[in-house]
């Protein structure tokens, strides 16, 4: 039994170290994926605590205590996790983009982050974490026609826009119970990533030259986060957090590429041109509040309010795009599973539904962009300390008027979480 336990622990440590070292030494493989055509603006689509356990409740999580889920927004809740845990997941996105005349189906997916929590004092409820999580995603592909009348010649073609990348955060943090009703936590993160925006101009007319513009932004910043969780009366939870993200350093590279057929290979008429520059940009700051209540140990309701200050962001904008503060309202209901490991499997399932409304952080042509979605999910126990969480998000954003597009989307998220008791204080006998 002891040998089996030690072998399981070594395997968990091996998985954690492999993922951690992959993030450090191969960051290009760690950029988060997903998003939509609207991710062309700013730093892309923002992911607010992307775990399936919370996304299935409309994203509500700031005041939801859990003994087996790692919270991404409120660090104070880490100390309520009763075991040392490893958690990883996958996110799939299906977007249906429609304009006034056309409809396009797009899909993409990628890893949903990696989390590890060490509960090293079960009696005092003290925990430390190492997290690698996506912050934003950029993934779009679109086209627009070109028609230019010059004298008697009609020049035709199309612009192709393609973007990828995003931002991620590597986080270390600590949480502890202060009193029976008060929990505090804090975290420090390195925020990094790159956003690639490619524009291909493809002419179909004679006497024209195709060319490509590649715009790359490499971004680095840091952040710290403070969280609090209160349990003033039984079954009532109150949570809050604040996150500060420093100004980001931007290394910008613009590459202009033309076909070599202009001139000769040794002496092209137009050579490839590259312009490098750097600047700083303000990053969003966040504050959030949440409430939760449990009825008869069977049903939990929860609600969050999240505010993000984006109005000073200075990245991937245009004259038609203005940044504003983001606001998000979420609500969720959870039919809690029976924690008794000897209960029937169906009774141990947790069933979740929710919804959210988000005021997105940009306006386009003075039109406010908003997002609304319904969510649902399950938590499936694999063993006493292992589980699978599933989340489905059905939503819409934008509008198919004024030259804009409407996006209807489905997101499917799956997380696998395993845990064990690594650090347990032994009773001494005298």
C-alpha positions in Angstrom: 0.0 0.0 0.0 2.8 2.4 0.9 4.7 1.5 -2.2 1.6 2.2 -4.4 1.1 5.5 -2.7 4.8 6.5 -3.2 4.6 5.5 -6.9 1.4 7.5 -7.4 3.1 10.5 -5.8 6.2 10.2 -8.0 4.0 10.1 -11.1 2.1 13.2 -10.1 5.4 15.0 -9.4 6.7 13.9 -12.8 3.7 15.3 -14.6 3.9 18.6 -12.8 7.7 19.0 -13.4 7.3 18.1 -17.1 4.6 20.7 -17.6 6.4 23.3 -15.6 9.7 22.9 -17.5 7.8 22.9 -20.8 6.4 26.3 -19.9 9.7 27.7 -18.9 11.9 26.4 -21.8 9.3 26.2 -24.6 7.0 29.1 -24.1 6.0 29.2 -27.8 4.1 26.0 -27.2 2.3 27.4 -24.2 0.4 30.2 -25.8 -3.3 29.8 -25.3 -5.6 29.2 -28.2 -9.3 29.9 -29.0 -11.2 33.1 -29.5 -13.1 34.7 -32.3 -12.9 37.3 -35.1 -13.4 40.0 -32.5 -10.2 38.9 -30.9 -8.4 41.0 -33.5 -8.8 44.0 -31.1 -6.7 44.8 -28.0 -5.1 41.7 -26.3 -7.8 39.4 -27.6 -10.6 37.5 -25.8 -10.1 37.5 -22.1 -10.4 34.3 -20.1 -11.7 34.9 -16.6 -10.8 31.7 -14.6 -11.3 29.1 -17.3 -11.9 26.0 -15.1 -14.8 23.9 -16.2 -16.1 23.6 -12.6 -16.8 27.3 -12.5 -17.5 28.0 -16.2 -20.5 25.7 -16.0 -22.0 28.1 -13.3 -21.8 31.1 -15.6 -18.2 31.7 -14.5 -19.3 32.5 -10.9 -16.5 31.5 -8.6 -15.3 34.4 -6.4 -17.2 33.1 -3.3 -17.6 29.4 -4.1 -15.8 27.3 -1.5 -14.5 23.9 -2.8 -12.5 21.1 -1.3 -11.4 19.7 -4.7 -11.3 22.6 -7.3 -8.5 25.1 -7.7 -9.9 28.6 -8.0 -8.4 31.0 -10.6 -9.9 34.3 -9.5 -9.9 34.4 -5.7 -6.6 33.2 -4.1 -8.2 33.1 -0.6 -10.2 30.0 -1.6 -7.1 27.9 -2.1 -6.8 27.2 1.6 -10.2 25.4 1.6 -8.9 22.7 -0.8 -8.4 19.7 1.4 -5.8 17.8 -0.6 -2.7 18.4 -2.7 -4.0 18.5 -6.3 -3.0 18.6 -9.9 -5.5 19.9 -12.6 -5.3 20.3 -16.3 -7.9 20.7 -19.1 -8.8 21.3 -22.7 -11.0 23.9 -24.4 -12.8 23.6 -27.7 -14.5 26.5 -29.5 -17.0 26.4 -32.3 -18.0 29.8 -33.7 -20.7 30.6 -36.3 -19.9 34.0 -37.8 -22.7 35.6 -39.8 -23.0 38.9 -41.6 -26.0 40.4 -43.4 -25.1 38.2 -46.4 -22.8 35.3 -45.4 -22.2 32.7 -42.7 -18.9 31.0 -41.8 -18.2 28.2 -39.4 -14.9 28.2 -37.5 -13.5 26.0 -34.7 -10.3 25.7 -32.8 -9.1 24.4 -29.4 -6.1 24.0 -27.1 -4.9 23.3 -23.6 -6.9 25.1 -20.8 -3.9 25.5 -18.5 -2.2 23.6 -15.7 -2.7 24.0 -12.0 -1.0 22.5 -8.9 -1.9 23.1 -5.3 0.0 22.0 -2.2 -2.0 21.7 0.9 0.9 21.5 3.4 -1.0 22.1 6.7 -4.4 20.5 6.8 -5.1 21.6 10.4 -4.4 25.3 9.7 -5.6 25.1 6.2 -2.5 26.5 4.5 -1.9 26.0 0.8 0.5 27.1 -1.9 0.0 27.0 -5.7 1.9 27.0 -9.0 -0.4 27.9 -11.9 0.0 28.2 -15.6 -3.2 29.7 -17.1 -4.3 31.5 -20.3 -5.0 35.2 -19.8 -6.2 36.0 -23.3 -6.6 34.3 -26.7 -6.2 35.5 -30.3 -7.4 33.4 -33.1 -9.2 34.9 -36.1 -9.4 34.5 -39.9 -11.4 36.8 -42.1 -11.4 38.4 -45.6 -12.7 41.6 -47.2 -12.9 42.4 -50.9 -10.9 45.1 -52.8 -12.3 47.1 -55.7 -10.5 50.2 -57.0 -11.5 51.9 -60.2 -8.5 53.6 -62.0 -9.5 55.3 -65.2 -10.9 52.5 -67.3 -9.2 49.7 -65.2 -10.9 47.9 -62.3 -8.5 46.5 -59.8 -9.9 43.6 -57.8 -8.6 41.5 -55.0 -9.1 40.7 -51.3 -7.5 41.4 -47.9 -6.9 38.3 -45.8 -6.5 38.8 -42.0 -5.2 36.1 -39.8 -4.2 36.3 -36.1 -3.0 33.9 -33.4 -1.4 33.8 -30.0 -2.4 35.4 -26.8 -1.2 36.0 -23.2 -0.5 33.6 -20.4 0.4 33.9 -16.8 2.7 31.8 -14.6 1.6 32.2 -11.0 2.8 31.4 -7.5 0.6 32.0 -4.5 -0.2 31.3 -0.9 -3.5 31.1 1.1 -4.3 30.5 4.8 -7.2 30.5 7.2 -6.8 33.4 9.6 -9.9 32.8 11.7 -12.7 30.2 11.4 -14.7 32.7 9.3 -11.8 34.5 7.5 -9.5 33.3 4.7 -6.8 35.4 3.0 -4.7 34.7 -0.1 -2.2 36.4 -2.4 -0.4 35.6 -5.6 2.3 37.0 -7.9 2.3 36.3 -11.7 4.5 36.9 -14.7 2.4 37.7 -17.7 3.8 37.1 -21.1 3.0 36.1 -24.7 2.9 37.2 -28.2 0.2 38.3 -30.6 0.7 37.8 -34.4 -1.4 39.7 -36.9 -0.9 38.9 -40.6 -2.4 40.8 -43.5 -2.2 39.4 -47.0 -3.2 41.6 -49.9 -4.1 39.4 -52.9 -4.9 41.0 -56.2 -6.5 39.2 -59.1 -6.0 42.0 -61.6 -3.1 42.5 -64.0 -0.3 45.0 -63.3 -0.7 44.6 -59.5 1.6 43.1 -56.9 0.6 41.0 -53.9 2.3 41.6 -50.6 2.1 40.6 -46.9 2.4 42.5 -43.7 3.3 40.6 -40.5 2.8 42.5 -37.3 4.0 40.8 -34.1 3.8 42.1 -30.5 5.8 40.4 -27.8 4.4 41.4 -24.4 5.7 41.1 -20.8 4.3 42.4 -17.5 3.8 41.2 -14.0 0.8 41.2 -11.6 -0.2 40.7 -8.0 -3.5 39.6 -6.7 -5.1 39.7 -3.2 -8.2 37.8 -2.2 -10.5 37.4 0.8 -13.2 35.0 1.7 -15.7 35.4 4.6 -18.0 32.8 6.1 -19.8 35.0 8.6 -22.8 32.6 9.1 -23.2 28.9 8.1 -23.8 28.3 4.4 -23.1 32.0 3.4 -20.0 32.9 1.5 -18.7 36.3 0.7 -15.6 36.8 -1.5 -13.6 39.6 -3.1 -10.3 40.1 -4.9 -8.2 42.8 -6.5 -5.6 42.3 -9.2 -3.1 44.8 -10.4 -1.2 44.3 -13.7 1.8 46.5 -14.4 2.4 48.4 -17.6 3.5 45.9 -20.3 6.6 46.2 -22.3 5.8 45.7 -26.0 8.4 44.7 -28.6 6.9 45.3 -32.0 8.1 43.9 -35.3 6.5 44.8 -38.7 7.6 42.8 -41.7 6.7 43.8 -45.3 7.2 41.0 -47.8 6.9 41.3 -51.6 7.4 38.6 -54.3 10.9 38.0 -55.5 9.7 38.1 -59.1 10.1 41.9 -59.0 13.6 42.4 -60.4 16.0 39.5 -60.0 16.8 37.1 -57.2 20.1 38.7 -56.5 18.8 42.3 -56.9 15.1 42.5 -56.2 13.3 45.7 -57.1 11.6 45.8 -53.7 13.4 44.1 -50.8 11.9 42.6 -47.7 11.6 45.4 -45.1 11.5 45.1 -41.4 10.8 47.8 -38.8 11.3 47.1 -35.1 10.1 49.3 -32.3 9.1 49.2 -28.6 6.6 50.9 -26.3 4.6 50.5 -23.1 0.9 50.0 -22.7 -1.3 50.1 -19.6 -2.9 46.8 -18.8 -6.3 46.0 -17.2 -6.8 46.1 -13.5 -9.6 43.9 -12.0 -11.8 44.0 -8.9 -14.5 41.4 -8.2 -17.1 40.5 -5.6 -19.1 37.4 -5.1 -21.8 35.7 -3.0 -22.8 32.1 -2.5 -25.3 30.3 -0.3 -26.0 26.6 0.3 -29.5 25.3 1.0 -29.7 22.0 3.0 -26.3 20.9 1.9 -27.9 20.1 -1.5 -28.2 23.2 -3.6 -25.8 26.1 -4.0 -26.5 29.4 -5.7 -23.8 31.9 -6.5 -23.4 35.3 -8.2 -20.3 37.4 -9.2 -19.7 40.9 -10.4 -16.4 41.6 -12.1 -15.0 45.0 -13.2 -11.9 45.4 -15.5 -10.3 48.7 -16.3 -9.4 48.6 -20.0 -9.9 52.2 -21.1 -6.1 53.0 -21.0 -5.1 49.9 -23.1 -2.9 50.8 -26.1 -2.6 47.7 -28.3 -4.2 46.7 -31.6 -6.7 49.5 -32.0 -7.8 51.7 -34.8 -9.8 54.9 -35.4 -13.1 52.9 -35.3 -12.2 51.1 -32.1 -12.3 52.5 -28.6 -11.5 50.7 -25.4 -13.7 51.0 -22.3 -14.1 49.3 -18.9 -15.4 45.7 -18.9 -18.2 44.6 -16.7 -19.4 41.1 -16.1 -22.4 39.8 -14.2 -22.8 36.0 -13.6 -25.1 33.7 -11.8 -25.0 29.9 -11.2 -26.9 27.0 -9.5 -25.2 23.8 -8.4 -27.0 20.7 -7.3 -24.2 19.4 -5.0 -23.1 15.8 -5.3 -23.2 13.5 -2.3 -19.6 13.5 -0.8 -20.1 10.0 0.7 -17.9 7.7 -1.4 -20.3 4.8 -0.8 -23.3 6.7 -2.2 -24.6 5.8 -5.6 -22.6 7.1 -8.6 -25.5 9.2 -9.9 -26.1 10.7 -6.5 -22.4 11.8 -6.3 -22.7 13.8 -9.6 -22.9 17.6 -9.4 -25.3 19.2 -11.9 -24.7 22.9 -12.8 -26.4 25.6 -14.8 -25.7 29.4 -15.1 -25.6 32.5 -17.2 -23.6 35.6 -17.7 -23.8 39.0 -19.3 -20.5 40.8 -20.3 -20.0 44.4 -21.4 -16.9 43.7 -23.7 -14.0 46.1 -23.4 -14.3 47.7 -26.8 -16.8 49.6 -28.9 -16.6 49.5 -32.8 -17.9 52.5 -34.8 -19.4 53.8 -31.5 -21.5 50.6 -31.2 -21.3 48.9 -27.8 -20.1 45.3 -28.0 -21.7 42.9 -25.5 -21.8 39.1 -24.9 -24.5 37.0 -23.3 -24.4 33.2 -22.6 -26.0 30.3 -20.9 -23.9 27.5 -19.3 -24.3 24.0 -18.1 -22.1 21.3 -16.8 -21.3 18.2 -14.7 -18.8 17.1 -12.2 -18.1 13.3 -12.4 -16.2 11.6 -9.6 -13.6 9.1 -10.7 -12.5 8.1 -7.2 -12.5 9.7 -3.8 -9.9 12.3 -4.8 -10.2 12.4 -8.6 -12.8 13.9 -10.8 -13.7 15.1 -14.3 -15.5 18.5 -14.8 -17.4 19.3 -18.0 -18.7 22.7 -19.0 -20.8 23.8 -22.0 -21.2 27.5 -22.9 -23.7 28.7 -25.5 -23.6 32.4 -26.3 -23.6 35.2 -28.7 -21.9 38.6 -29.3 -21.9 41.4 -31.8 -24.5 42.2 -34.4 -24.8 41.6 -38.2 -25.4 45.2 -39.1 -23.4 48.3 -39.8 -20.6 46.3 -41.4 -20.2 44.1 -38.2 -20.7 40.4 -37.7 -22.7 38.4 -35.2 -20.9 35.4 -33.5 -22.8 32.5 -32.0 -20.5 30.2 -30.1 -20.2 27.0 -28.3 -17.4 26.3 -25.9 -16.7 22.9 -24.5 -14.3 22.6 -21.6 -13.0 19.5 -19.8 -10.8 19.4 -16.8 -9.3 16.4 -15.0 -8.3 16.9 -11.4 -6.5 14.4 -9.1 -5.4 14.8 -5.5 -4.0 13.1 -2.5 -3.1 13.9 1.1 0.6 14.5 1.0 1.2 16.5 4.2 -0.7 15.4 7.3 0.3 16.2 10.9 0.8 13.1 13.0 -0.5 12.8 16.5 2.1 12.3 19.1 1.6 10.0 22.1 3.5 10.5 25.4 
